[in-house]
């Protein structure tokens, strides 16, 4: 190799490779949070908050003089006055209220009548604060002034703790100090069901400590200070249990926010709230409870010192993506029951092995397989409290999938065994208001559903339930003279409202020169997980909806096309179909956006830019763009929400359009994912790294997933970020890339894009003649022929072969662009100048090597001319969002573009 050429070539390689270097840090999957408003009726000084099994909300309010009770919808129901100023509050599984009142804690019935007091009553505590009840009914009370946790049985009797410190009550653990296991004003307590440990907010030490129920110190999460994972005055704590694991919510009164953390690792996840009086803001919050009464609309209820309960909708993260594991599901189970046995059932992929475990001492029978694709497991000796079942399916290749389900078991009331009753499996989500319930009971039994009599016929019962929109709790009770009362409850959600679908795509009447038709949009419906895309009446393609957004690309055929997009929610409600009738004309002008599709901005206008075939006039949503050479730019006004920006290039009497979707949200953190372009096609082949980068405002936290699995992400102080993931050899297909930005106030923006890794085998372009020029391509590839003035010649299609004959056709040879693209997205503009593999070099069909880049450099340096075939493959630059925009010659820009392809950068 010429020495000068070698230096230039090595320099190019170093510069391009340097763009890949970064130290990646792991992002943490965060829940989506939205403000749901407040509950303020009769609330004066909210302190502690709790919920019961029926979804009712209880609040201790000292100025009100007792406990306030609200329905799950926030309607005031009752007030229970207390003997002294109320503070700590918890609800037992039987519905009793445990209320701290200074130096004593009283247990009240569900109607507010005092039943008994813990321990000796008055004087048992110096200052009873946070209260928690575990699965066995044990009661834990934080004594803020005595710096310890006292433990009692369900009957109120003190339970001796071996870890009790000298000078402290025998039923306590902890003492004053800052060492592990010590306290400086413990306030909030909560029982974490999966680990079985008790979490305590150690307020003046600025941390959360975990203990076994016997008072043995386990670990510390957090540290004193301000910022992520640090606390100034932690006072309340709660936990959520989702498909992806347990999350911990810590209320910091001084910082006026709630930090979400992973309790197993202590990793910071996100912030909720922040100081202020506006929507979703907090002022000296004191407590929070995670409300999962409606499993489809889980929420966080926060005691806010501004005189209200502030509500946040919390969409828990989905389970980690099923990376090849078998399909697995659990049929709906009772939300709460006093039965001691039940049958777990579900569906599973054929050939997979199912294993069931439970966190309680319940007995599990061997898993049965009623059919090749179903499983069941009989469970007995259910323990009182929450029974968390973990079900794992493993296929013959060792790949596994895990799902969980929780059943709350009410403690038995004693006496005769409960009436044996079954409730046939019910859907958890329906779209029609009438629901038929069925089951079995012993003959002679009486069955009530929410107090209404069911029809009992021998050993069977039926009931027609009329549902209301939203969550419906159905309490089924069965009585029989030979047994005691049986109780079981189920939750069914009625969703009869169609999803609200907003689509960004080219409008009807548009012409495009690109076969891949970009589609993106938003869906307002929490139960909608996908949309259906249909092209020309073909088979519907399912596209995932992530955090309310989706993105894909449909493949068009030559000429007229009809594209339809429909959102269908989990209940079966379908949105009106968005339809676009568009025309594919490959030789029409090329027009692209450099502005990232799916960008979110906080301003009411945006500067957009892109490229177009030289000589084209460009408009964006009717606004004339400034065009310089092959580049254009424009400023376009925006309206709140999703804006569909359509750029149209006109060259002579032919036009072509493309689009981007821009979200205008003044309160959301700005987010732009620059590379790869929306619905980009990356040619696969050998194992390679694919880079993704973008930018957010400084101080914004970014996380990302690929097909639902969290991936490491690198973020610089200025807000720019990047990540890379490896595509194994031959792993072609579609990858859903999700990037989420969360600002310091907890506001969130998500961008979703589809990345296709295509078979790199290029279309077989044949130059049948150079003078006159005749070119053909097979395999169903699309052939486009244009120059600076627009389309050139007539492309003829016979079967899967396209050809063009330029005999007698006038065109500009310097700007002639002939490009073929396979239906999978592999282009003849691939940088390959050496048609055979060079010995000793790794090579894949359709992917250039160092030898190709060297040949391009020789042409650039004038050492030899470029042939027609080489121009068809090696004229790449400029690249716009990874799309070649050939300019009729091979120069240094094409050499750089070829090297970038060698390195897998486009």
C-alpha positions in Angstrom: 0.0 0.0 0.0 1.2 3.5 -0.8 2.7 5.0 2.5 0.7 8.2 2.3 -2.5 6.3 1.6 -1.8 4.0 4.5 -1.4 7.0 6.9 -4.7 8.5 5.7 -6.4 5.2 5.9 -5.2 4.4 9.5 -6.1 7.9 10.6 -9.7 7.5 9.3 -10.0 4.1 11.1 -8.8 5.6 14.4 -11.1 8.6 14.2 -14.1 6.5 13.4 -13.3 3.8 15.9 -12.9 6.5 18.6 -16.5 7.4 18.3 -17.4 4.0 19.8 -15.3 4.3 22.9 -17.4 4.8 26.1 -17.7 3.5 29.6 -21.3 2.2 30.0 -23.2 2.2 33.3 -26.3 0.1 33.9 -29.7 1.9 33.8 -32.5 0.8 36.1 -36.0 0.1 34.8 -38.4 2.6 36.4 -42.2 2.7 36.7 -44.2 5.1 34.7 -45.8 7.7 37.1 -48.7 10.1 36.4 -50.5 12.6 38.6 -54.1 11.5 39.5 -55.1 14.6 41.5 -55.9 14.7 45.2 -58.4 13.8 48.0 -59.1 16.7 50.3 -62.6 16.3 51.7 -62.5 17.0 55.5 -58.7 16.6 55.6 -56.8 19.0 57.7 -53.5 17.5 59.0 -52.7 14.2 57.2 -50.1 12.1 59.0 -50.3 8.4 58.3 -52.2 6.5 55.5 -53.2 2.9 55.1 -55.6 0.8 52.9 -57.8 -2.3 53.5 -58.6 -5.3 51.4 -61.7 -3.6 49.9 -59.6 -0.7 48.6 -60.8 1.8 51.3 -58.3 4.4 52.4 -57.7 5.4 56.0 -55.9 8.5 57.2 -54.9 9.6 60.7 -55.6 13.3 61.0 -54.8 14.9 64.5 -56.6 18.1 63.9 -59.7 16.2 62.8 -59.4 14.2 66.0 -59.4 10.7 64.6 -59.3 8.5 61.5 -60.9 9.4 58.2 -62.2 6.7 55.9 -62.5 7.1 52.1 -63.7 4.8 49.4 -61.3 3.7 46.7 -62.7 6.4 44.5 -61.9 9.0 47.2 -65.4 9.6 48.6 -65.5 10.4 52.3 -67.2 7.5 54.2 -66.7 7.9 57.9 -64.7 9.4 60.8 -63.6 7.4 63.8 -62.8 9.6 66.7 -59.9 8.4 68.9 -59.2 8.7 72.6 -56.0 10.7 72.1 -54.3 12.3 69.2 -53.8 9.8 66.4 -50.4 9.2 64.7 -49.4 5.8 63.4 -51.9 3.7 61.5 -52.2 0.2 60.0 -55.0 -2.1 58.9 -55.0 -5.9 59.7 -56.1 -8.5 57.3 -59.3 -8.8 59.3 -60.1 -5.2 58.8 -59.2 -3.9 62.3 -57.4 -0.6 62.6 -54.2 -0.3 64.7 -53.9 3.3 65.8 -50.9 4.9 67.6 -52.0 7.5 70.1 -48.9 8.9 71.8 -48.1 6.6 74.7 -50.4 3.8 73.7 -51.7 1.9 70.6 -55.3 0.8 70.3 -56.9 -1.7 68.0 -60.2 -0.6 66.7 -62.9 -2.6 64.9 -63.8 -1.8 61.3 -66.6 0.4 62.6 -64.2 2.4 64.9 -65.0 0.7 68.3 -61.9 0.2 70.5 -61.3 -3.5 71.1 -58.1 -3.5 73.1 -54.7 -1.8 73.5 -51.3 -3.2 73.0 -49.3 -4.3 76.0 -50.2 -2.4 79.2 -52.0 0.3 77.3 -51.1 3.9 78.4 -47.4 4.2 79.0 -46.4 1.3 76.8 -44.6 3.7 74.5 -42.8 7.1 74.7 -44.1 8.1 71.2 -45.8 5.5 69.1 -45.3 6.3 65.4 -45.3 4.1 62.4 -47.1 0.7 62.6 -46.8 -2.4 60.4 -48.5 -5.8 60.5 -46.9 -8.9 59.0 -48.4 -12.0 57.4 -48.8 -13.8 60.7 -50.6 -10.9 62.3 -47.6 -9.7 64.4 -47.7 -5.9 65.0 -44.6 -3.8 64.9 -44.6 -0.2 66.3 -41.8 2.4 65.9 -41.2 4.3 69.2 -39.7 7.5 67.9 -38.6 8.8 71.3 -37.4 5.5 72.7 -35.5 4.6 69.5 -36.7 1.1 69.2 -39.3 -1.1 67.6 -41.8 -3.0 69.8 -43.3 -6.3 68.7 -46.7 -7.7 69.7 -48.9 -10.7 68.8 -52.2 -10.3 67.0 -54.0 -10.3 70.4 -51.9 -7.4 71.6 -49.6 -9.3 73.9 -45.9 -8.3 73.9 -43.6 -10.9 72.2 -40.2 -11.4 73.8 -37.3 -10.5 71.4 -33.9 -12.1 72.0 -32.2 -9.1 70.5 -33.7 -6.7 73.0 -31.1 -4.2 74.3 -30.5 -3.5 77.9 -32.8 -0.9 79.4 -35.3 -1.4 76.5 -38.6 -3.3 76.6 -38.2 -7.0 76.4 -40.4 -7.1 73.3 -38.2 -4.6 71.4 -35.1 -4.3 69.2 -32.8 -1.4 68.5 -31.3 1.4 70.6 -30.0 4.9 70.1 -27.0 5.5 67.9 -25.8 5.6 64.3 -24.2 2.1 64.0 -25.9 -0.6 62.0 -29.1 -1.7 63.7 -29.3 1.5 65.8 -31.8 4.3 65.5 -32.0 8.1 65.8 -35.8 8.7 65.7 -37.3 5.7 63.8 -40.6 6.8 62.2 -42.1 4.7 59.4 -42.2 0.9 59.3 -43.3 -1.5 56.6 -43.2 -5.3 56.1 -41.6 -6.5 52.8 -43.4 -9.7 51.9 -40.9 -11.3 49.5 -37.9 -11.2 51.8 -40.0 -11.4 55.0 -38.1 -8.5 56.5 -39.2 -5.3 58.3 -38.0 -1.9 56.8 -37.6 1.0 59.2 -37.1 4.7 58.2 -34.3 5.9 60.5 -35.1 9.6 60.2 -32.3 11.5 61.8 -29.7 9.0 60.4 -31.1 9.5 56.9 -31.4 5.9 56.0 -33.6 2.8 55.8 -32.7 -0.2 57.9 -33.9 -3.8 57.3 -34.4 -6.4 60.1 -35.8 -9.9 60.4 -39.1 -10.1 62.3 -37.0 -11.2 65.3 -35.0 -8.0 65.3 -31.8 -9.2 63.6 -30.2 -6.5 61.5 -30.0 -7.3 57.8 -28.8 -4.3 55.9 -29.0 -0.5 55.3 -30.3 1.2 52.2 -29.5 4.9 51.5 -27.4 7.4 53.4 -27.8 10.9 54.9 -27.7 13.7 52.4 -29.5 15.1 49.4 -29.8 13.7 45.9 -30.5 10.3 44.4 -30.4 7.5 47.0 -29.8 9.9 49.9 -32.3 11.0 52.5 -32.6 14.1 54.7 -35.7 13.2 56.6 -37.2 9.8 55.6 -40.5 9.3 57.4 -42.6 6.9 55.4 -42.1 3.7 53.4 -44.1 1.3 51.2 -43.5 -1.5 48.7 -44.9 -2.6 45.4 -44.8 -6.1 43.9 -44.8 -6.3 40.1 -43.8 -8.7 37.4 -40.3 -7.3 37.3 -39.7 -7.4 41.1 -40.1 -5.4 44.3 -39.8 -1.6 44.4 -39.5 0.5 47.6 -41.0 4.0 48.0 -39.4 6.2 50.6 -41.1 9.5 51.7 -38.6 12.3 52.5 -40.4 15.1 54.4 -37.5 17.6 54.0 -36.9 17.0 50.3 -40.7 16.9 49.7 -40.4 13.9 47.4 -40.6 10.2 47.2 -37.6 8.2 46.1 -38.1 4.8 44.4 -35.4 2.3 45.0 -34.6 -1.4 44.4 -34.7 -2.8 47.9 -32.5 -5.8 47.0 -29.6 -3.7 45.7 -30.4 -0.3 47.1 -30.1 1.1 43.6 -31.9 4.4 42.9 -34.7 4.1 40.4 -36.5 7.5 40.1 -38.1 10.4 42.0 -41.8 11.1 42.4 -43.1 14.6 43.4 -40.9 17.5 44.5 -41.5 20.6 46.4 -44.4 22.8 45.4 -48.2 23.2 45.4 -49.0 22.4 41.8 -50.3 19.2 40.3 -48.2 16.2 41.5 -46.1 18.4 43.8 -45.6 17.8 47.5 -45.0 19.9 50.6 -43.6 18.1 53.7 -45.1 14.7 52.9 -45.2 12.3 55.9 -46.4 8.9 54.6 -47.3 6.8 51.5 -49.0 3.5 50.8 -48.9 1.6 47.5 -52.5 0.8 46.6 -52.8 -2.3 44.4 -56.6 -2.9 45.0 -57.2 -2.4 41.3 -54.3 -4.4 39.8 -54.8 -2.7 36.4 -54.6 0.8 37.9 -52.1 0.7 40.8 -51.3 3.9 42.5 -49.4 5.6 45.3 -51.4 7.5 48.0 -49.3 10.1 49.8 -50.1 12.1 52.9 -49.3 15.7 51.8 -49.0 18.4 54.4 -50.9 20.9 52.2 -54.0 19.2 53.5 -54.7 16.4 51.1 -53.9 12.9 49.9 -52.0 13.2 46.7 -52.5 10.4 44.2 -50.0 9.1 41.6 -50.8 6.5 39.0 -47.9 4.0 39.0 -47.5 1.7 36.0 -45.1 -1.0 37.3 -42.3 -2.2 34.9 -43.2 -5.3 32.9 -41.3 -8.5 33.5 -37.9 -8.6 31.8 -38.2 -9.5 28.2 -38.7 -13.2 27.4 -35.4 -13.7 25.7 -36.4 -16.9 24.0 -38.0 -18.5 27.0 -41.2 -20.5 26.7 -44.6 -18.8 26.9 -46.2 -18.9 30.3 -49.3 -17.5 32.1 -51.3 -17.9 35.3 -55.1 -17.8 35.2 -56.7 -15.1 37.5 -56.7 -16.0 41.2 -58.8 -14.6 44.1 -57.6 -11.3 45.4 -58.5 -12.3 49.0 -60.0 -15.5 50.5 -60.4 -17.3 53.8 -60.1 -20.7 52.0 -57.0 -22.7 52.8 -56.8 -24.5 49.5 -57.0 -23.5 45.8 -55.9 -24.7 42.4 -53.3 -22.8 40.3 -53.8 -23.1 36.6 -52.4 -21.6 33.5 -51.0 -22.0 30.0 -47.5 -22.9 28.9 -45.6 -23.7 25.7 -45.7 -27.4 24.7 -42.7 -29.4 26.0 -41.8 -27.0 28.8 -41.4 -28.0 32.5 -43.3 -26.0 35.1 -42.1 -25.4 38.7 -44.1 -23.6 41.4 -42.8 -22.1 44.7 -44.5 -20.0 47.4 -43.1 -17.6 50.0 -45.4 -19.0 52.7 -45.6 -22.5 54.2 -48.4 -23.6 51.9 -48.2 -27.2 50.6 -47.7 -27.6 46.9 -48.7 -30.8 45.0 -46.7 -32.0 42.0 -47.4 -29.9 39.0 -49.9 -31.6 36.6 -50.3 -31.2 32.8 -54.0 -31.5 31.9 -53.0 -30.9 28.3 -49.8 -30.3 26.2 -50.2 -26.5 26.7 -51.7 -26.2 30.2 -50.5 -26.8 33.8 -52.1 -26.9 37.2 -51.0 -27.2 40.8 -53.2 -28.0 43.9 -52.2 -25.8 46.9 -53.3 -26.6 50.4 -52.5 -25.2 53.9 -52.5 -21.6 52.7 -51.0 -19.3 55.3 -52.7 -16.2 56.5 -51.5 -13.1 54.8 -50.0 -12.7 51.3 -49.0 -15.9 49.5 -46.7 -15.0 46.6 -46.5 -17.8 44.0 -43.6 -17.9 41.6 -44.1 -20.0 38.5 -41.2 -20.9 36.2 -41.3 -22.7 32.9 -38.1 -24.1 31.4 -37.8 -25.5 27.9 -35.6 -28.3 26.6 -32.9 -25.7 25.7 -32.7 -24.5 29.3 -34.4 -21.2 28.6 -36.8 -20.1 31.3 -39.7 -17.7 31.9 -41.0 -16.6 35.3 -44.3 -15.1 36.4 -45.7 -14.3 39.8 -49.2 -14.0 41.4 -50.3 -13.0 44.9 -53.3 -14.3 47.0 -54.2 -12.6 50.3 -55.5 -15.3 52.7 -57.7 -14.1 55.6 -57.0 -15.8 58.9 -59.7 -18.4 59.9 -62.3 -17.4 62.5 -62.1 -20.7 64.3 -64.9 -23.3 64.8 -66.0 -25.6 62.0 -64.1 -25.8 58.7 -65.2 -23.2 56.1 -67.8 -24.1 53.5 -66.0 -25.7 50.5 -66.7 -23.4 47.5 -65.1 -23.0 44.2 -65.2 -20.1 41.7 -64.6 -21.0 38.1 -61.8 -19.1 36.4 -62.8 -15.5 35.4 -61.2 -13.1 33.1 -59.5 -10.2 34.9 -60.5 -7.7 32.1 -63.8 -7.6 30.2 -65.4 -5.2 27.7 -69.1 -6.0 28.4 -70.9 -5.1 31.6 -72.6 -8.5 32.3 -70.4 -11.2 33.7 -71.5 -14.8 34.6 -70.0 -16.3 37.7 -70.1 -20.1 38.3 -68.8 -22.5 40.8 -69.5 -25.4 43.2 -70.7 -25.7 46.8 -72.1 -28.5 49.0 -75.8 -29.0 48.4 -78.0 -26.9 50.7 -75.6 -24.0 50.7 -76.4 -20.3 50.3 -74.1 -18.2 48.1 -74.0 -14.4 48.1 -72.2 -12.2 45.7 -71.7 -8.7 47.1 -74.7 -9.4 49.3 -77.0 -10.6 46.5 -78.2 -14.2 46.3 -76.8 -16.4 43.7 -78.8 -19.3 42.1 -77.8 -22.6 43.8 -78.8 -25.8 42.0 -77.6 -28.9 43.9 -73.8 -28.6 44.1 -73.5 -25.8 41.6 -74.1 -22.0 41.8 -74.4 -19.2 39.2 -74.7 -15.5 39.4 -75.0 -12.7 36.7 -73.0 -9.7 37.9 -73.6 -6.2 36.5 -70.3 -4.5 36.3 -69.5 -0.8 36.3 -66.7 0.9 34.3 -63.4 0.4 36.0 -62.4 -2.0 38.9 -65.2 -4.2 40.3 -64.6 -6.2 43.5 -66.8 -9.2 43.8 -67.1 -10.7 47.3 -68.4 -14.3 47.2 -69.6 -15.8 50.5 -71.0 -19.3 51.0 -72.8 -20.6 54.1 -73.9 -24.1 55.0 -75.3 -25.5 58.3 -72.4 -28.0 58.5 -69.7 -25.5 58.0 -68.5 -22.0 58.9 -68.8 -19.0 56.5 -66.5 -19.1 53.5 -65.3 -15.9 51.9 -63.4 -15.4 48.6 -63.0 -12.3 46.5 -62.1 -11.6 42.9 -61.4 -8.3 41.0 -62.7 -7.8 37.5 -62.1 -4.7 35.5 -64.7 -3.5 33.0 -63.1 -1.6 30.1 -65.7 -0.7 27.4 -63.8 2.4 26.1 -61.9 2.1 22.9 -58.2 3.2 22.9 -57.4 6.8 21.8 -55.0 6.3 18.9 -52.9 9.1 17.4 -50.8 8.1 14.3 -47.9 9.8 12.6 -47.6 8.7 9.0 -47.8 10.1 5.5 -51.3 11.4 4.8 -53.6 10.0 2.1 -52.6 11.1 -1.4 -48.8 11.2 -0.6 -46.1 9.8 -2.9 -42.9 8.3 -1.4 -39.7 7.1 -3.0 -38.9 4.8 -0.1 -40.3 1.3 0.2 -40.2 1.2 4.0 -43.2 3.4 5.2 -42.6 4.9 8.7 -45.4 4.7 11.2 -45.3 5.9 14.8 -47.8 7.2 17.3 -49.3 7.2 20.8 -52.1 5.2 22.4 -54.0 6.5 25.4 -55.1 3.3 27.1 -53.1 1.6 29.9 -54.2 -1.9 28.8 -53.2 -1.5 25.1 -49.9 -3.4 24.6 -49.9 -3.4 20.7 -51.3 -2.0 17.5 -52.1 -3.9 14.3 -50.7 -2.6 11.0 -52.2 -3.9 7.7 -50.9 -3.2 4.3 -53.1 -3.8 1.2 -55.4 -6.1 3.1 -52.6 -8.5 4.0 -51.8 -10.3 7.3 -51.9 -7.9 10.3 -48.5 -7.1 11.8 -48.4 -6.7 15.6 -46.4 -3.7 16.9 -45.7 -3.4 20.6 -46.9 -0.3 22.5 -44.4 0.8 25.1 -45.2 3.5 27.6 -48.0 4.6 25.3 -45.8 4.9 22.2 -45.1 2.7 19.2 -43.0 2.8 16.0 -42.6 0.6 13.0 -42.2 0.6 9.2 -44.6 -1.1 6.7 -43.2 -2.5 3.4 -44.9 -1.0 0.4 -45.3 -2.4 -3.1 -44.9 -0.5 -6.3 -47.7 1.9 -7.1 -50.8 2.4 -4.9 -50.9 1.1 -1.3 -53.4 1.2 1.5 -52.1 1.2 5.1 -54.3 0.8 8.1 -53.4 1.1 11.8 -55.7 -0.1 14.6 -55.2 -0.2 18.4 -56.9 -3.0 20.3 -56.8 -3.0 24.1 -56.6 -6.1 26.4 -60.4 -6.1 26.7 -60.9 -6.3 22.9 -62.0 -2.7 22.3 -60.7 -1.5 19.0 -59.9 2.1 18.0 -61.1 3.6 14.7 -58.6 2.5 12.0 -56.3 5.2 10.8 -55.9 4.8 7.0 -53.5 6.3 4.5 -53.6 5.7 0.7 -50.1 6.3 -0.6 -48.1 5.7 -3.8 -44.6 4.2 -4.0 -42.6 5.7 -6.8 -38.9 4.7 -6.3 -37.6 7.1 -8.9 -39.3 10.1 -7.4 -37.0 12.7 -5.6 -35.3 11.5 -2.4 -36.2 13.5 0.7 -35.1 12.8 4.3 -35.3 14.3 7.8 -32.1 14.8 9.8 -34.4 15.6 12.8 -34.9 12.5 14.9 -38.4 11.0 14.6 -40.1 10.6 18.0 -38.3 13.7 19.4 -40.0 15.4 22.4 -39.6 19.2 22.8 -40.8 21.8 25.3 -41.1 24.7 22.8 -44.0 25.5 20.5 -41.9 25.4 17.3 -39.0 23.4 16.1 -36.1 23.8 13.6 -36.0 20.8 11.3 -33.6 19.9 8.6 -32.8 17.2 6.1 -31.6 16.4 2.6 -33.3 16.1 -0.7 -32.4 15.4 -4.3 -30.4 18.4 -5.6 -32.7 20.9 -7.4 -35.7 20.0 -5.4 -38.0 22.5 -3.7 -39.0 21.4 -0.2 -42.0 22.3 2.0 -42.7 21.1 5.6 -46.4 21.1 6.5 -46.8 23.8 3.9 -43.9 25.9 5.2 -41.3 26.6 2.4 -37.9 25.3 3.5 -34.6 27.0 2.8 -32.7 24.8 0.3 -28.9 24.9 -0.2 -27.6 22.3 -2.6 -29.0 19.1 -1.3 -29.7 20.3 2.2 -32.9 22.0 3.5 -34.1 23.5 6.8 -37.3 25.1 8.1 -38.9 26.3 11.3 -42.3 24.7 11.9 -44.9 25.7 14.5 -46.2 22.9 16.9 -49.4 22.3 18.8 -49.5 20.4 22.1 -49.3 16.6 21.7 -48.1 14.6 18.7 -47.3 16.6 15.5 -47.0 14.9 12.2 -44.4 16.8 10.2 -44.4 16.0 6.4 -41.6 17.1 4.2 -42.3 17.1 0.5 -39.6 17.5 -2.2 -40.7 18.6 -5.7 -38.4 18.2 -8.7 -40.1 19.3 -11.9 -43.6 17.8 -11.9 -42.7 14.9 -9.6 -42.8 15.0 -5.8 -42.1 12.7 -2.9 -42.7 12.9 0.9 -41.4 11.6 4.2 -42.4 12.3 7.8 -41.4 12.6 11.4 -43.5 12.6 14.6 -42.6 15.4 17.0 -44.1 15.5 20.5 -44.7 19.0 22.0 -45.0 18.8 25.8 -44.0 21.9 27.8 -43.8 19.9 31.1 -41.9 16.8 29.8 -38.1 16.6 29.6 -36.8 17.1 26.0 -35.5 13.9 24.4 -34.0 13.2 21.0 -32.6 9.9 19.8 -30.4 10.8 16.9 -29.0 7.5 15.7 -30.1 5.1 14.4 -32.9 6.8 12.5 -36.5 5.9 13.2 -37.2 2.4 11.8 -33.6 2.2 10.5 -32.4 -0.9 8.7 -29.0 -2.2 9.8 -27.4 -4.9 7.7 -26.5 -7.9 9.8 -24.1 -10.7 9.0 -21.1 -11.1 11.3 -21.5 -10.3 15.0 -21.5 -6.5 15.4 -22.2 -3.7 17.8 -24.9 -1.3 16.9 -24.6 2.2 18.5 -27.5 4.3 19.6 -27.1 7.9 20.7 -29.0 11.1 21.5 -29.4 13.9 23.9 -31.5 15.2 26.8 -31.2 18.3 29.0 -28.4 18.4 31.6 -29.6 16.9 34.9 -32.0 14.4 33.2 -31.6 10.7 33.9 -31.7 8.3 30.9 -32.4 4.6 30.8 -32.9 2.2 27.8 -34.2 -1.2 27.0 -33.8 -3.5 23.9 -36.9 -5.7 23.4 -37.9 -4.9 27.0 -34.5 -5.9 28.6 -32.5 -3.1 30.3 -29.2 -2.3 28.7 -26.2 -0.3 29.9 -26.2 3.4 28.9 -23.5 6.0 29.0 -24.5 9.6 29.8 -22.3 12.7 29.8 -22.9 15.7 32.1 -24.1 17.8 29.1 -27.0 15.3 28.6 -25.7 13.5 25.6 -25.9 9.7 25.9 -25.0 6.6 24.0 -25.4 2.8 24.2 -24.3 -0.1 22.2 -25.7 -3.6 21.9 -24.3 -6.7 20.1 -26.2 -8.5 17.4 -24.9 -12.1 17.1 -24.0 -13.5 13.8 -27.0 -14.2 11.6 -29.5 -12.9 14.2 -31.8 -11.0 11.7 -35.1 -9.5 12.9 -36.7 -6.5 14.6 -35.5 -4.9 17.8 -37.6 -2.5 19.8 -35.4 0.3 21.3 -37.0 2.2 24.2 -35.2 5.3 25.7 -36.7 7.0 28.8 -35.7 10.3 30.2 -36.7 11.4 33.8 -36.0 14.9 35.0 -35.4 15.9 38.6 -39.1 16.6 39.2 -40.0 13.1 38.1 -41.5 14.1 34.7 -40.9 11.4 32.1 -40.5 11.1 28.3 -40.2 7.9 26.4 -39.1 7.4 22.8 -39.7 4.1 21.0 -38.2 3.1 17.7 -37.9 -0.1 15.7 -34.5 -1.2 14.4 -34.4 -3.9 11.8 -31.3 -6.1 11.4 -31.7 -7.3 7.8 -30.1 -10.1 5.8 -27.2 -8.3 4.2 -27.3 -10.3 1.0 -27.3 -7.4 -1.6 -29.6 -7.3 -4.6 -28.0 -8.8 -7.7 -27.6 -5.8 -9.9 -26.6 -6.7 -13.5 -25.1 -4.1 -15.9 -26.2 -5.6 -19.2 -24.7 -2.8 -21.2 -22.8 0.4 -20.5 -23.6 2.2 -23.8 -26.5 2.5 -23.9 -26.8 1.8 -20.2 -29.0 -1.2 -19.4 -29.4 -2.4 -15.8 -31.6 -5.1 -14.2 -32.1 -6.6 -10.7 -33.9 -9.7 -9.5 -35.2 -11.1 -6.3 -38.1 -8.7 -6.1 -35.8 -5.7 -5.4 -37.1 -2.2 -6.0 -35.1 -0.3 -8.7 -34.9 3.5 -8.7 -33.3 5.6 -11.5 -33.0 9.4 -11.2 -30.7 12.3 -11.8 -30.6 15.9 -10.8 -33.7 16.6 -12.8 -35.8 13.8 -11.4 -36.8 10.3 -12.6 -34.9 8.9 -15.6 -36.4 6.3 -18.0 -39.1 3.8 -17.3 -38.5 1.0 -14.9 -40.2 -2.2 -16.1 -41.1 -5.0 -13.8 -41.7 -8.6 -14.9 -42.3 -11.1 -12.1 -39.5 -10.5 -9.5 -37.2 -8.7 -12.0 -37.0 -5.0 -12.5 -35.0 -3.4 -15.4 -34.3 -0.1 -17.1 -33.1 0.6 -20.6 -31.7 4.2 -21.1 -31.4 3.9 -24.9 -32.3 7.2 -26.3 -33.0 8.7 -22.9 -31.5 12.0 -22.0 -29.9 12.2 -18.5 -27.0 13.8 -16.6 -24.3 11.1 -16.2 -22.6 13.0 -13.4 -25.7 12.8 -11.1 -27.2 9.5 -12.3 -28.3 7.5 -9.3 -29.3 3.8 -9.9 -30.2 2.0 -6.6 -31.7 -1.3 -5.9 -33.1 -2.3 -2.5 -34.3 -5.8 -1.5 -37.7 -6.1 0.4 -35.6 -6.7 3.5 -33.8 -3.4 3.2 -30.4 -4.5 1.8 -29.2 -1.9 -0.7 -26.9 -2.0 -3.7 -25.4 1.1 -2.2 -23.3 -0.9 0.2 -19.7 0.1 -0.4 -18.5 -3.2 -1.9 -16.0 -2.5 -4.6 -14.1 -5.9 -4.4 -16.6 -8.5 -5.3 -14.7 -11.5 -3.9 -13.6 -12.2 -0.4 -10.0 -11.3 0.5 -8.2 -14.3 2.1 -7.7 -13.8 5.8 -10.4 -11.2 6.2 -13.8 -11.7 7.9 -16.5 -11.1 5.4 -20.3 -11.3 5.1 -22.4 -10.9 2.0 -23.4 -7.3 1.6 -20.9 -6.0 4.1 -17.7 -4.2 2.9 -14.3 -5.0 4.2 -11.1 -3.0 4.6 -10.2 -4.0 1.1 -13.3 -2.2 -0.3 -12.4 1.0 1.7 -8.9 0.8 0.3 -10.2 0.6 -3.3 -12.4 3.6 -2.6 -9.4 5.5 -1.2 -7.4 4.7 -4.4 -10.2 6.2 -6.6 -10.4 9.2 -4.3 -6.7 9.8 -4.7 -6.9 9.6 -8.5 -4.9 6.4 -8.8 -7.5 4.9 -11.0 -11.0 5.8 -12.3 -14.3 4.3 -11.0 -16.2 1.9 -13.2 -20.0 2.0 -13.6 -20.4 -1.0 -11.3 -18.2 0.7 -8.6 -20.2 3.9 -8.8 -23.4 1.8 -8.4 -22.0 0.3 -5.1 -19.4 2.8 -3.8 -21.1 6.2 -4.3 -22.6 6.5 -0.8 -22.1 10.0 0.6 -23.5 12.0 2.0 -25.2 9.8 4.6 -28.4 11.3 6.2 -29.6 9.2 9.2 -27.8 6.2 7.7 -29.4 6.7 4.2 -27.0 7.1 1.3 -27.5 10.2 -0.8 -25.2 9.6 -3.8 -23.7 12.6 -5.6 -22.4 10.9 -8.8 -18.8 10.5 -7.7 -16.5 8.5 -5.3 -14.5 10.8 -3.1 -13.1 10.9 0.5 -16.7 11.2 2.0 -17.5 7.9 0.3 -14.3 6.3 1.7 -15.3 7.4 5.2 -18.8 6.1 4.7 -17.4 2.7 3.6 -15.2 2.6 6.6 -18.2 3.4 8.9 -20.0 0.4 7.3 -17.0 -1.8 7.9 -17.1 -0.8 11.6 -20.9 -1.4 11.8 -21.8 2.3 12.3 -24.6 2.3 9.8 
